[in-house]
Amino acid sequence: MTVASIAGRMVAMASTWLLAVPALAAQPAPPNDSTPPPAELPAGDEPDTAAPIVAATGSRSAENAVRQAGDAFGTSIGREVSGLYSRERVRGFSPVAAGNVRIDGLYFDPIVTPSSRLVRATTIRVGPSALGSPFPAPTGIVDLGLRRPGQEAAASVLIGYNTWHTPTAEFDATLPLGSTLSVGFGAGMVLENGQNKTRDHSYEGAFIAEWKPSARFSLLPFINVRHTLIDDHGPLSVPQGNFLPPRLPRRQFFGPWWSRGGDVELNAGVITDWTISDGWLLRAGLFRSQRVIDGQFANVVRISSPDGTGNQRITGDPTLYNGATSGEVRLTSRIAEGPRLHQVHVTLRGRQTYRRFDGSGVVDLGTVNILTRAPDVPPPVLNFGPQQEDNVRQWTGGIAYEGRWAGVGELSVGVQKSDYSKRIGFPGAINGIDASPWLYNVTTAVQISDDISLYGGAVTGLEESGVAPNFASNRNEALPAIQTSQIDAGVRVNLGGGMRLVAGLFEVSKPYFNLDANGRFDVLGDVINRGVEASIAGPITPELSLVAGASLLRPRVTGDAVTRGLVGRLPVGAISERVELSADWRPDFAPGLSLDMRLSYRSPEVATVNNLVRVPTRTLIDLGGRYRFKLAGNEAVLRVQATNLFSQQGYELRGANAYTVLPGRVTQAYLTVDF
């Protein structure tokens, strides 16, 4: 029996079982790991954050996303990843593009997300895992848990290499400077060589400090800077018809050598937690995220024939700038009443973003065939035009109530008022977009028994739509904010021994953006994603841990364009069936050794607006292992992993009828030592 048929049967079994399950989940599961606990605070005065508070360093050799995941909806710990969803895809949408990102539970508008020098744990909060977040979002929340400095001096070093000849080095350290102040710092280097011989050579540094003069007050400033010196741009294959392109040969760069650039990325901020008095907690965060790009190129081959013949165009940009200042102030009142806990949250969130884009210059390289080597042409002189500006200002005020009754259930209700303003265009010709909607959320969880609870909720949001892709006629243009909604419901079951089962139903509704007949990325209608999802996670035995998830999605596009036959009934990127299975086995007969496996199955992916082309079904398997040992008396782990073990051929969809090659097998090894 083939791997694909096994995965297909898993999907069928999951479908049959899930459709029989009445409704969705309850309280967030505790992490299945030995993550260091937060510093103790007076009872009832813990920081109101769903993100894990984790040590900055000194325990990197223990990072393991399978054993530390609370569910199968998406967890990353350092370099390790597990789960059904990612930062770019939750229930068919991107929570990062929607603006649903938090740092330790506080609102953050990222131009770029902080690296693992600052962030140790990233958790996708959707369905039951969103409980405990007083203001949830329709696309789910990406919660970033910072590496808070510990109270003991420690350091971690990681060095790695892979079969594509990519060296990696990372360093993290924490140093207490007294009883109230600790600092953490880190540095990293990646000289990446991609699957199509593109390069991304980057260097980064990070600093974080925690000042805690008392148990009731803390101040946490941080900064992370990443500089990319060389960034080659591989080709996007865009067929000019209803067919898939031929696959580019792997490990071959198809593009002029001069289509490279670099950028500087920055994330900085400060977080404070202040217990004003018993039962009153003030949390505040102010963040800055920005990116300056020097030399961005779009390498696009518009393929006119299935044999790979087409026209290659390189589009270069002048210096691009994108920056955002964001933050949140939240006051929480807590009242304990025997087995009942009442919390009232009052929040104010804000953001101010500025983008400078457009002014592109185009070079036509003429007719090419992507199965041969790209023509060697000298670097041109690009004629840049005027640039557009994009200014966004948004304030959101809200109030929420959370009530928890031990052994009975919980209720969360919130209302927000948002004031949104966007100004976009060329200087002297600015267009305005304004919105001021009321938003609400209501969720409830009912404890049926000690091990079973039911959950249901509804939430609305005002979200960003990202920017137009680089192969659209309005490339890099920021899209307007949209109103979205979500309802979900389900069940959570404690299976005993640390195993947890979650299953539920959901419906998410949003406007549908994609390419129109003129190649402009714009609203084409509305999309409704209805689906069923399930998660099972935890230790099956003391030696074997499992994280498994399945999603059955039934998306639909509605609107005038669909009625007129201009747009298909399925959105681009729709995948009806997904299964993710990760396992970690520590055989008791080989102390220090563990073996791990990840299986990812997905059904065909809709590739074109008219629904006539699909990326075929694929099943990928990763296989790896760890060996823990002592190195000069220090904890160490040697990690070896092969991704896409059987080197399956295929495509990665980058947008409507735009493709890159699915990476082949790559084996990586790295050594981590904690001091």
N, C-alpha and C positions, 0 to 999 in steps of 0.2 A: 504494500500500500504506500503511495507516495505521500510526501509531506503535505502537498496541496490538498489531497483528498482527506487526509487526517484533519487538517484545518477546516476544510469544508464541513466535515461531520461535526466538528466542535461548534461551528457556527449554527448548524441545523439544530443540534441539541440545545444550545443556548437559546435559540429562537423559541423552540417549543416550551422550554421551561419558563423563560422570562414572560411570555405572553400569558402564562397562567398566574403570574404573580400580581396581586391586586394593586399595590401602590408603594411609594418610595420612602426614603430613609429618615433616620433621626439624627442622634447627636454625633458630633465628630468623634472619631476613634482616637484613642491615645496612640502616640507613635510606638512602634514595636522595636525599640532599640534601647540602648543605654546612653542616650544623649544626656550630657550634663544638665542638671536642673537649673532654673534661674535662681538668682539670689533670693533669699527669703525676705518676705515683706510681712507686715502685720496681716492677720487674717482678714480677707475680704478686700485687700488693697493691692492685689497683684496687677501688673500692667494689663490693660484690656487689649490683648493682641492675640490673634489666632496663630501668628507665625511662631515657630519654635525659637526660643532663645538658646543659642548654642555657643559653645566655647570657640574662641577665635582660632586656636591651633592646638597642637600637642596631642590630637586624637585623629589625625587624618588617616592613619593606617587602618582605622576601624570603619571608615566610610563604606556604606553598603546600602544602596537604595532599596533592595529587595527586603532586607531584614528591618529596615527603618521606616518603611512605608506603612501608613495607617489604612490605606485603601489602594485600589488599582486605578484611581482617576488621575494620577500624575504626581510623581515625587522625584526630585533630584537632590542628591547629597554630594556636594563637591563635583567630581567628574562622573559620578554614577547616576543613572537614570532608570526609572521603571514606570510603568503605568500606561493607561489607554490614551490619555490626553497630554498635550504639551502646551507651552506658552503660546504657540501659534495656531493651535487647533483644539477647540473645546466645543463639542456638540455641533461641529460644522463651521464654527466661527473662530476668530482670533481675539482673545481677551486683551492682548497687548495693543493691537490696532484699535480696539474699542476704548482703550484708556482705563481698563479695570486692573490696575496694578497697585499693590500696597507694599510698603516697607515696614516690617514689624506691625502690620495692621493699619498703618496710616497712609492716606492717599498720596500717590506719587505719579507724576506724568513723565514717563521716560522717553527721551529721544533715543537713547540707547540704554539697555539694561546693564546694571553693574555686573562686574565679573565675579568669579568665585573667589577672588582675593578679598572681596567684601562680603559676598553672600555665600553661606554654606548650604542652606536648605531653601529649596523652592517648592512650594506646595500649590497644586491646583485645587481651589476650593469651589466645589460645585455640588449640588444636591445636598446630602446630609452634612458634608464637610464644610458647607457654608454657614451652618448654624454656629452661633457665637460671633459672627460678624454682624454688627448692628445695621449696616447698610449694604446688603448684598447687591449683585449686579446680574443682568440677564445672561451675559456670556460667561459667567463664572469669574472668579478672582484669582489672579496670580499673586501669591503672597511670598515675599522675599524675606527670609530670616537672616539677619546680619550675624557676622562672626564677632560677637562681643568679647573683648579682652577678658581673660581670666585673672585670677588672683595669684597665680603662680607663673614664674618664668618658664616659657616653653617655646619650642620651635618645631617646624615640620619642613622637610625638604622632599621634593619630588623631581625625578628626572625620568624622561621617557624617550622612546623612539618607535617609529613604525616602518612598515615595509614600503611605504611611499617616500621614505627618507625624510621624515619630519621629526626633528629633535624638539623636545619640550623640557622646560625647567621651571619650577615653581618654588617659592620660598615664603613661609609665613612664620611670624614670631609674635609673641606677646610678652610684655615686660611690665610688671607692677612697679610704679614709681613711688609708692607709699600706700598707706592703708586705705586711701580714698581715690587714688588715681591709677589706672592701668592703661597702657597703650598697646596697640597692635599694628603691625606693618607687614607688608608683603610685596613681592615682585614676581614677575613672570615673563617668560620669553617663549614664543612659538614661531618657528621657521617652517610654516606649513607649506607642503607641496600637495596640491589637490589631485583628485582622481583624473582630471584632464590636464594635468601639469600646470595648472594655475598656481600662483604663489600668493601667500598672505603672511608677510613677515611682521610680527607685532611684538611690542614690548610694553609692559605695564607696571605700575606701582600703585600701592594703596596704603592709606593710613587711617586708623580708627582709634579713638580714645574713649574711655568711660570714666567720668568723674562722679563719685557717689559719696558726697559728704555726710549723708545720713541714709537710713533705711527708707526714708520717705521721698528722697529726691535723687535723680540721676540726670546727667547730661552726656550725650553721646554724639560728638562730631565725627565726620568721616569724609574722605575724599578718595577717588579712584580715577586715574588717568591712564589711557591706553593710546599708544601711538603706532599706527601702521605705516611702515616705510615703503613697502612694495605690496601692491594689490593688483594682480593681473585680473583681467575680465574675460572669462571664457564665453563661448557663444550661446545664445538662445536660438533654438531652431523653431521657426514660425512657419508652418506649412500654409500655403495660399490655397487651400482646398480641404476637403474632408478626408484627410489621410494622416497617418502617423509618419514622422520623418524616419529615414534610416538611422540606425544607431551610430553615433560617432565612435570611432575606435577609441578604446580606453587608453589612458596615459598618453594622449596626444593633445597638444595645445593648438587650437584652431583660431588663430587671430594674430594680428600684427603685434610685434613685441612691444611697441610703444603704447598700447592700450592699457596702461597701468597708472595707478595713482596712489594716494595715501590719505589718511585722515587722522584727526586727533579727537578722541572722545573723552568726555569728563562727566563724572557724577560726584556730587558733593552734597552734604546736608548736615543737619543736626536734629536730634530727637531728645525730647525731655519728658520725663515722667515725674509728676509731683503729686504726692498724696497730701492734699491741703489739710485735711483732717479726717478723722475716722468716717469712712463711707463716702468721701469725696476725692475723686482722682481727676487730675488734669493731664492730658497727653497732648503734645504738640510736635509737629515735624515740619521743617522747612527744607526744601530740596532744590537743587539745580542740576539739570541734565542738558548737555549740549554736544553737538558734533560739527566739526569743520572739515569739509571734504575738499581736498586739493587734487583734482584729476579723476573725476568719475566718468566712466565710459559705459555705453550700452553697445555690446557686440551682438548684433542681430543678423541672422541669415534667414531671409524670407524664401522658403523653399517652394519652387514652382513645380517640381516633379518628384515622384516617389523615389527616383534614383539618387536624390540628394543634390540635384542642381538647383541653384537659386542665386539670389543677389545678396551680397554682404554689405551692410552699412554700419559704420562706427559713428556713434553719436557721443560727443564729448561735451562736458559742462565746464563753465568757469567755476571759480571757487563757490561752493555752496555752504550755507550756514543754517543751522537749525538749533534753537535753544528754548528751554522751558524752565520757568520757575513755578514750583507748585508746593502745596502743603496743606496741612489740616490742623485745626485746634479742636479738641474734643473734651468736654466736661462730662463726667459720669458720676451720678449719685447712686449709691448702693445701699439697699435696706434689707437686712437679713431678718426674717420673721420665721423662726423655727426651721421647718424643712423648706421654706419658701425664700427665694432670693429675688428681689425686684431691682432692676437697673433702668435708669433713665439717662439717655445720651443726648447731649446737645452738641451739634457739630457745625463747623464752618470750614468749607474747603474752597480752595481757589487755585487758579493757574493762569499764567501769562506766557504765551508762546510767540516766537517770531521766527519766520522762515524766509530765506532769500533763495530763490530758485529760478529756473528757466535760463534763457540766453544761450541755448545749446548751439554747437556747431556740428555739421554733418559731413562725413567723408564717405563717398560711394566707392567701394572697392570693386564693383562690377560683378560679373558672373563668376561663381565659384561652384565647387562640388565639395560637400563637407566630408566625403570619404577620402579625399586627397589632402595634401598639405595646403595650408592657407598661403596665398601669395605673399611674397616678401616685398613690402612696399615701404618707402621711406616715410618718416613722420611728417604729416602735413602741418600747415599753418591754419589753425581753426579760427574762423571769424565768429566771435561771440557777439550776441546781441544784448539788448537791455534785459535786466532781470526783474521778475515780479516779486512782490512782497506779500507775506501772509501773516496777519496778526490775529491772535485768538485771545480773548479774555473770558473767563468763566468763574462765577461765584456760585456756590451751592450751600444753602443752609438747611439743616434738618434736625428733627427730633425723633427719637426712637425709644420704645419701651421693650424691655426683655424681662419676662417673668419665668422663673424656673421653680418647679415643685418636685422635690426629690421623690422618685417612684411614681409620679403621675404624668409629668410632661412639661412642656414649655411653650411659651407664646412670644412672638416677636412681631412688633408692628412699627412701621416707620413712615414718615412723610418728609419729602424734601422739595424745596423750591430752587430751581436753577435759573440763572441769568447768563445767557451765552451770547457772545458777540464775535463775529469773524469779519475781518476786512482783508480783501485779497485783490490783487491786480497790479498793473504797472503804476509807478508813481504818477499821480495826476489823473488816474482813471481807476479808482478803487471801487470795487463792488462790496456791498454789505450784506451779511446774513445775521439775523438775530432770532433768538428763541428764548422763551421763558416758561417752560412747562412745569407743572406739578408732577412729582414722582412719588410712588408709594411702594411699600413692600409689606407683606404679611406672611408669616410662616407659623406653623404649629406642629408640635410633635407630641404624640400620645404614647405613654408607656403601657403596652398591652400586658407584658409580664416582665420578669427580671431580665429576660434575654431578647425580647421582641418589642420593637417600637415602630410606629407609623409616623410618616412625615408628609406634609403638603405645604405648598406655598405659591405665591404669585409676586412678581416684581416687575417694575418698569424702569427704564433708564434712558438717559441722553448720552449717546456715545459718539466717538469719532469713527470715521470710516477709513482711516489711513490715507495713503496718497496713491495717485494713479501710477501703475507700473511703468517701467522704463521702455516698454515697447508700445505704449499707447501714444496717441497724438498729443495728449495733454500730460505727458510724462512728468512725474514729480509734483503735480498739482495736488494741493491738499483738498480733500473732499469735505462736504458739509457735514455737520453733526446730524445724527438721526435719532429718532425715538424708537425704542425697542421694548419688547415685553417677553416675559417668560412665565410659564406655569409648570410645576413639576410635583410629583407625589411618589411615595414608595414606602419601602420597608427596610429596616435594618435588623439583623439577627446576630446575636452573639452565639457562635457555635461552640464556645468553650475552648480552653487551652490557648487563648489568644487569637483564635480564628474569628474573623468577622465577615459577614455577608451583607451586601447592599444590593438592592434591585429597585428600579424605578422607571417611571415614564416622564417625558418632558415634551414641551412645545416651546420653541423660541421663534419670534417673528421680528423681521427686520426688512428695511428697504434693500433691494437687490442691485448691486453695482457690478457692471461689467462692460465689455467693449460693445459699442453700438456699430451700426453699419459703416460709419465713417472712421472707425478706429478710436473714438473717444471713449474714455472710461467714465461712465455716468450711470444714473439710476435707470434701470430697465423695468422695474416693477417691484413687487414684494416677494420675499422668500419666507416660507414657514418650514422650519425643521421640526418634525415630530419623530420621536424615537424612544427606544428602550435601551437601558444600560444596566450593567451588572458588574459587581466587583466582589472578589473573595481574596482575602489577604490574611497572612499570619503563619505561624509555625504549624506544620502538619505533625511533625515530630521534633524532638530537640535538635535533630541533625538537619531537617529539611524544612525550608521556608518557601512559601509560594505567594505570588502576586499575579492574579489572573483577572482580566476584564474583557467584556464584550459589549459592543454597541451595534444596535440595529436602527438605522436612520432611514426615514421616509420623507425627504425634503420635497417641497413643491414651490415653483415660481408662479405668481399670479400677476395679472395686470393686463393692460391693453395690448402690450407688445406680444404677450403670449396668445391672446385671443386672435390677433392678426397673423399669427404664425411666424413672427419675426424672431421670437425667442422660444427656446425649448422649455418644457415644463420642469426640468431639473436644473439646478444651479451648477455652474462650473465648479469642479472640485468635489462634487457630491460623491461620497463613498457609502454605499448602503450597509455594508457589513464589515466590522473590524473585530479582530480578536488579538489580545496581547497576553502572553503567558511568560512569566519570568520565575525562575526557581534558583535557589541557592542551597547546595548540599555540602555539609561538613561531615565527612565520614569519621566515625569514632575510632576507626583503626589507623587513621593517619592524622595525628594531631598537627594543627597548623595549616592543614590543606583544606581548601573548599573549591568546589566546582560550580559553575553557574551557566545557565542557558536562558536565552530569550527568543521567543517565537512571535513574529508579527505577521498576521494574515489580514489582507484586505481585499474586498471584492473590486470589480472594475470601477474606475474613477472617470466621471464625466469630464471631458476635455474641451468641448466647444460649446459656444452659446446655443447653437442649434441642436445640440445633443447627438450629433451624428458620429462623433468620434469619442472613443473611450480608451484610457490607459488600461491594459489588461490586468487581471487578477495577479497578485503576487504574494508569495510567502517567503519571508526572510528569517534566517536563523543566525543568531550570534552565540558563540561558545567561548567560555573563558574559565579562568581559575585564579586563585590567590594562594600564596604560601606565606604564612605569618611566622616570623622567627625573630630572634634577637640579633642585633648587629652592634657589636661593641657595647652590649648591655642596654641598648635602646630598642623599643618596639619598631618593627619594620614589616613591610609586606611587599612581596613581588607579585605584580598583577600582569597577567597575559590574557589577551582577548582577541578573537577573530570575529569581525563583523561581516555580514553577508557571506557566511561560511562557504556556501556553494556557488558564490560569485554569480548570482542570478542576473540575467540581462533585463533591461527595462528602461523606463523613463521616470524622471521627476517632473511633475507638472508645475510650472512657475506662473501660470496665468492662462487665460483663454487661448488654447492652441499654441502655447509656448512651452518648450521642453528643454531640459538638459538630460544628460545621461545618468542613469542610476549608478551610483558608485559600486565598483566591484569589491571583491574581498580585500580587506586590509587587516593585517595583524599588528597589534600594538603591544608594547611591554613598557611598564614603568615601575620604578622602585620608589617607595615612600618610607621615610624614616622620621620618627618622632623623637625629639630630644627633651 
